[in-house]
């Protein structure tokens, strides 16, 4: 029976593969941020979220930004697949998925962004009403005490919706975490097929990936001591580990399929 590589083994592979490649990976992350952050800030600046309409428009804007960001996420996957295969990436690999047929990236990212946007929307709406209630209550009733009950109920509703949205988002991101690697490895497959492949590949492996991601949390906290600068080196380490996780998954999946065919 094939055994998956441990978290420590995947990390050790990633550290070795990144030697001599940090210049490219750090540069790619900075370029990624330079391309996406201005667009995100522009949408945030143009679309307010202090009203219900503003919240809905903000969610729609975030969805569109996510579609744009999907091309860079796919490009990052391309970079780290090359790293995990002991190839030398270049910074321009970040734009790899802007070439050729872009419909698969748009479809895949629309599904993922759609799920996460819808999951977060109820909490955003509840938060808007909560802020409006707290702001208007004292003016309308003349007493902070008079809004304690509705404000408290809205706050509880907001917390419940926020936690539910977070669980759905984490679940969806784990479920579709392999889709861009699969897209690059199987160019002949359609976007719906790739999403289904990611679901099948992650069956029984979501907890393992979640554990690997959580294992980086202490390093993330330490990176905060450098005002986040150290993240430029930590994030490539995390991404390279994720790429090795994919290669381990796909290798074992092919081995299991071959054994089943015997």
N, C-alpha and C positions, 0 to 999 in steps of 0.2 A: 504494500500500500504506500502511495506517495505521501510524504509528509511535507507540509509547507514550511518555508524558512521562518525562523523566529524573528521577532522584532529586532533583536540585537544583531542578527546576521544581516538583515536587510539594511540596517543603519551602517554596519561596518562596510558593506558593499558600496553604499552611497558615499561614505567618506573617502574611500579609496578612488572611486570614479571621479570625484570632484577635484582631485588634486590637479593643479594646473589649469582648471577651467573656471575658477571663481571670477576672474575678470569678465568673462563672457556672461556668466549667469547673473552677476550683480549688475552689470551694464544692461542686461535684458530687463531686469526688474525695474531699474530706474526709468528705462524707456517706456516700459509698460505703464508705470505710474504717470509719466509725463503725458502719455496719450489719453489715459482714461480719466485722471483726476480733473483736468480742466472741463471736460464734458460733464462730469458729475456735478461740479461746482456751478456750472452754467445752468443746468437744469434746476438745481436747488435754489439758485438765486432768482430765476424767472418764475418758478412755481412755488407759491407759499403753501403751507400746510396747516394754517390756523383755523380753517373752516372745513366743513365736510367736502365741499367741492374741491378745495385746495388739497385735501388729503387724497382724494381720488385722482386728481391730476398729478400729484406727486408720485403716487403709485404707478400711474401710467408712464410718467417720465423715467422712473427707476427701471421699469420693464424695458423701455427702449434703450437706456444706457446699458442694461445687462446684455441686450442683443449685441450691441457694439463691443462690449467687453468680452463676449464669448470668443471672438476671433483671437484675442490676445491670450485667453485661457487655453485655447487650442494650440496657439503658437508656443506657449510655455510647455505644453505637453510634448510637443515635437522636440523642443530643446532637451527636455529631460529624458525622453526616450533615447535620443542620441547619446546623452551622458551615460545612461544605464547600459547602453550597448557598446560602451567604450569608444564612441566616436566623438570627434571634436565639433561642438556646435559653433555657430557664429551668431552675432547679435541679430542679424537680419532674419534669422530663423523665426523670430517672434512674429513676423508678417507672413509666414509660410501659408497660412490658411486664408489669406486674402486673395490668393491666386486660384485660378481655375474655378470649379463649381463651388460656390459658397453656400448653396442652398442647404446642404447638410448641417453646416455650422448654425445657420439661422434657425432651422427646424429644431435641432437639439437644444440650443440655448433658449428658444422660445418655450419649449416644454419645461425645462428646468426653471427658468426665470418665471414662467407662468405659475408653476406650483408654489415657488417660494414667495412670489408677490401676493398671490391669493391667500397664502397661509399667514402672511404678516398683516394683511389689510384689516381684518376685524380688530386686532389690537390697536392699530393706528387710528381707526375710527373711534374706538372706545376712548383712546387717549385724547383725541380732539374734543369729544364731549366732556371728558373729565376736566380738561383745562378750562373749557368754556363755563362749566358749572362752577368751578372754584373761583373763576374770575368774576362771574356775574352774580353769584350768590350773595355776597355781602352788600352789593349795590342794590339788589332787588329786595332783600329781606332785612338788611341792616344789622345782621348778626352772623358771625362765623359759625356759631353753634347751630343755626338753622340749616346749614348745608352739610353738617357732619354726616347725617345719615345717607342722603343721596350721593354725596361725595365719596363716602366710604364704600357704598355699594358699587359705584362706578369704578373705584380703584380696585376692588376685589375682582370685578369683571375684567378689567384691563389686565391684571396679573394672570388670571386664568387663560385669557385669550393669548397673551404674550407667550406663556409657557407652552400652550398647545401649538402655537405657530412655530416656536423654536423646535419642538419635537418633530413636527412635520418637515421643517426645513432640513434638519440634520438627517432625518431618515431619507429624504429625497436625494440629498447630496451624496450620501453613502451609496444609495441604490444606483445612482447614475455616475458614480465617481470614475468608472473605467471607460466611459463612452468616448472621450476624445482620443485616448490611446487606441481604442478599437477602431475608431474612424481612420486613424493614420495607418494602422496595421492592415485594415480590410477596406481598401478604397472602393471595392466593387459592391459593398453593402449599402443599402439605403439607410436613411436616418432612423426610421421606425425599427428596422432590423437591428441597428446598432444599440438602440435603447433597450430592446429586448435582450440582446446579448449581454449587456451590462447587468441587467437584472438577474439573468441566469448565472453569470459569472460571480456575482456577489452573494448568491444564495448560500447561506452558511458561513459567509466570510465578513459580514458587516460588523460583527462584534470585534473581530480581529483587527480590522482597519480602524475602527473607533478607538480601540486600545492603543494602537500605534500612534494615532493622532494625539490622544491624551498624554502619551508618554513624553511628548515634546513640551508640555505645559510648563514644567519647571524651567526649561531653557528659555521659553518665551518670557516668563516672569523676570529672569535674570537679564534678558535683553532690554527690558524696560529701564534698567539702571543706566543704560547708555542712551537714553531718550529714543530708543527704537533703532538706533544706527546698526546695532549688532544683528537686527533682523535681516539686513541685507545679506548676511552670510548664513543665518539660520534658515531662512526660507528656502534657499537652494538645497540645503541639507534635507529639509522636509520634503521638497518636491522630488529630489533624487530618490529618497526612500520610497515615496509613493510610486514612482516609475518602476522601481525594482519590485514592489509589491505586485504591480500589474504583470510584469514579466513572469514572476513566480506563479501567479494565478493562471495565466494563459498556458504556461508550460505544463502545469499539473493538470489543467483541463484537457489538453491534448493527450497527455499520457493516459488519463482516465478513459477518454474516448477510445483510444487505441486498445486498452485492456478490455473494454466492454465489447469491442468488435471481434475479439478473439473467441 
